Amino acid sequence: MTATLNRPTAPRALQGRQYLTVGAFVVLVGVLGPLVGATRSAQFLVNLWLVYAVAGLGFYWIFGLAGRFAFCQTFMMALGGYVSAFVSRMLGPQAFLLSVAAGTLAAAVVATVLGLAVRKAQHFYFAIATFAVAQIGTAVFSQATGFTGTNGQAVGIPPITLGGLELVQDREVFWFFLAVLGLALLLAVWIERSPLRRAAVAARDNRLVADLAGVRSSRVQVTLFALGSALGGLAGALVGHWQGVIATDSFGIDLAIGLFLMLLLGGVSSPWGPVIGAAVFVALPHLLSGTEAYGPILYGVLLLVVVLVMPQGIVGGIRSLVRRSRREEVSDDAAG
């Protein structure tokens, strides 16, 4: 079984098509993004979708692949944002990339330590442990005013700066966020076709059998937890430099539940799930804004319908339709 886990599961041509799919996605969003974001508010939503997709992709690695329900992804976002803001204040706007790297690395390091500490905790207990860490972290951020700011609010964060060029307008920020998401998706494709994914799925589905087969389940799960949290830290850092201010309320329980809904809506079986789910999560409240009195009810009903009709998420539903269509074509050809 060990040999099976380490054997490539897809031809290189298929992996090449997946990389091309990422490229096509970036080009399509690059063309449609500015058109959809014709107004300032619409461009804000597009940018918010891109940064949520980055954080959601990290949560996909943690929950979808490793099977670990971490309630601390928003804490990792806050940690990345605060660390990046602190480094920027110390070194200046020209150190933007270094600041973001520091925030991303801080989230990865904290996640590694946390993952090792609770590596034996399973399911519900792991979720409770990560929730407790998130609550403690939020309290610390609120009190550590020298590091974060008054009442945990960091203000005056320098804007995104690349080569001396400041990206202040949302239209300018859009291109940088799209590039970051594109790079994250390229990494996701590599992970999808790597032994790490196969080992993670084996450990997620049956840890005992995976351990007997030689899979180091704890190491695999901690690795994915650290990688996913690093993307959370990256997303938080980007939000801070984009908005110029972050607070503990920016990464509260509502967003934590929202990340789970993004993955649930889009689908937990594909890295495209959080990308599509984040788009739905951001767009739905805006589309229902004209029905303020019934907005929450309609939003809840739509979520319930998606869960009931497509329990595997939008991506899973599309895949099922494609497979069914192919089977029908084969049946028609055979009948003819």
Summary of the structure (lengths in Angstrom):
residues: 336
radius of gyration: 20.7
end to end distance: 41.6
largest distance: 75.7
contacts: 1150
relative contact order: 0.16
helix: 78%
strand: 3%
